[in-house]
């Protein structure tokens, strides 16, 4: 019987076996990875990955021979930069027209070769459905060591994902080393050298970092040494106190956007850190600022004073987002935001260039309820959107939200077009949907150690990767589990 191609996660899109009787590929002790300049780093990573998997291999720059893995620029059958083609003959030849596609091709080969050193002859052509497939880590609340982050970069790359959002600031910590404001940096943080290491490693695996410094809420760590900039409520009844969202940093986590010094501090932070990241994006946060504006009448006064009569208190955060977006754009980056900051606007509209990560449909209530702007309202206004549906994409490692974590089975039953409120985009706007991520939130940073997070995270990442690459295709979840077991984890 003809040899079967080993499984991969996510599954490959197209496989054309060679004519019966054709010999396939065998990885042997003499095999090398042959790549020239452009793909040399990708080849190096594959060599490390195979070596880690117990199949040590060296790299070479030219003169490929039977048994070699060959990486070269070339046709893939589609113009998608993430596409790749693998031809299995006496060589394993991966072609791509971009390093993104080449990385995916090498990771597919890695998954096969970890299962079998012999592969049948044939051709694979592959590319993803969605352009954004990723993982977010809340390292603001729970600090994740550099080696752990690098292992998660490998996990994401292994699943042919391409984004890692680093939520770098929240209640418990500010994780970057600030030179302009050293007082905001937490004891546990990424030094400039750590950051360079993470960025270089991510880049070499085709993973783009989306940095996020959450503002103007969730800013406790930044505001600890800037108490004069904390937004103070005019009223705190016992009921208000009970409703204060401590996960969002409570009262102490909001910066006072009526104070010009707040904009100065934020401008300093953005101008210091935005240029340190090579990716295309910067995430401004903008979640969970104020939902009950009656407690903060100063925001209404500021709104009418700044934007004119008819402005709503909720315009303050919209004005903030547009202002901050211009700083980000001045560095050539595209700003991203969480959606809920825009639920109470009156006169102002968020700049359509803002990429919206849509996690909650309510305006301050439970995420599944209506009340806020719908996904369609954002896409109609020209935004592109990422589906960050609270269920099932959130994985809270602890705290009350952990009780709401969807099991991976539910993530399997979902699909990336389905938003948190049960809506989908109209056909005309579907191309504005970029994709999704698995979001790791550490509301209670003591609940799980980084090591304890790995297994439940990987289960969800595998499902998310399949959802976004080519869909579940009617496969039953237990069969998918068998596939993930077969590819295991390096
Ligand atoms: C909402 S999503 C948050 C996070 C929490 C998460 C889980 C978002 C932008 N804000 O701060 O960690 O829910 O409780």
Boltz pocket constraint, residues with backbone or C-beta under 6 A from the ligand:
constraints:
  - pocket:
      binder: B
      contacts: [[A, 247], [A, 248], [A, 287], [A, 288], [A, 338], [A, 359], [A, 394], [A, 396], [A, 401], [A, 441], [A, 442], [A, 443]]
      max_distance: 6.0
